[in-house]
Amino acid sequence: MPPHAPSTSPSAAPAILVLEDGRTFHGEAFGAVGETFGEAVFSTGMTGYQETLTDPSYHRQVVVMTAPHVGNTGINDEDPESRRIWVSGYVVRDPARVPSSWRSQGSLDDELRTQGVVGISGVDTRALTRHLRERGAMRVGISTTESDPAALLARVQQSGEMAGTELAGEVTTPEAYVVPADTAGSSGEGARFRVAVLDLGLKANTPRMMAQRGLEVHVLPATATLEEVLAVEPDGLFFSNGPGDPAATTAQVELLQGALERGLPYFGICFGNQLFGRALGFGTYKLRYGHRGINQPVMDRTTGKVEVTAHNHGFAVDAPLDRPTETPYGHATVSHVCLNDDVVEGLELRDADGRLKAFSVQYHPEAAAGPHDAAYLFDRFVSLLAGDL
């Protein structure tokens, strides 16, 4: 398709969106025709929609875009964060009819259709977002084939819930692979350290940013055992972002506890932060409507600096903000906190001498679409591997 050809038909088929509490929105088909179900969430990012769509953390979620105009820069082959689109459904107000960017290789509508993603446009996304903020994230259905809201509602209420669901195994890499260190971009003297990365829903920019810092990255499936991790002979361990309920993900928590017992340096992001919290003995809980988007303010309590950060999480760690916690592995403290609602956004673990052993953050320092305030965390990981912290 020519990059500037109109992509949305003015006579698109009607579509309906029904939330599990019965609230109904009418619009037009956007993307594939059919029917889909998932957890309704909203993202506040005004850009980066291609990264959002291909983020495995959105698996089984229907994403509502709060920015009214979506798709104006089209789709390209450079920005995807994984091998496919993972969202269960997509909701926009005003889709761009003509993509306009020198990088565009096609339209968002066509890409959604090609990958079988059912969406809806022409929806009052502001009203829908306010409803989710007031009532909380909930199950939802979108259909271009069903005209009866009551019939669709019955199917929504029979669909699966996010709480209690383990999903990392559905999005992980099927096979281990290696991303070599970018020696040209680092010291030029070969890999500085070797890192074992557990793929729980890994985004492509994460190993890329590690490689840029001279790290040799060994990506392992979510089903990897501690023995398989140690067989890599890593200098450190990393847990990625990913979908699902951390309370339903147990094998990876046990793996991490075994790694901490052996003193293996650890860094985790997003889902990796939640699993780190559970490994340390903290609980996790479901947020009312979660944090999603690229404009969340977080304070790094270790430096006092505030970062604008990219988020995608519906669960959080339940850890005390006002005191350290003694764990079998050392002293655990909350290192980062969200300035909007005081949600735990990071943890760190230190030994009796105060040396850093492991740390994690709840957000995305690798955010390809930005912001890039938190990219320093990869440098902190390198310093941890070097024993400088």
Secondary structure, 3 states (H helix, E strand, C coil): CCCCCCCCCCCCCEEEEEECCCCEEEEEEEEECCEEEEEEEEECCCCCHHHHHCCHHHECEEEEECCCEECCCCECCCCCCCCCCCECEEECCEECCCCCCCCCCECHHHHHHHCCCEEEECCCHHHHHHHHHHHCCEEEEEECCCCCHHHHHHHHCCCCCCCCCECHHHHCCCCCEEECCCCCCCCCCCCCEEEEEECCCCCCHHHHHHHHCCEEEEEECCCCCHHHHHHCCCCEEEECCCCECHHHCCHHHHHHHHHHHCCCCEEEECHHHHHHHHHCCCEEEEEEEEEEEEEEEEEECCCCEEEEEEEEEEEEEECCCCCCEEECCEEEEEEEEECCCCCEEEEEEECCCCCEEEEEECCCCCCCCCCCHHHHHHHHHHHHHCCCC
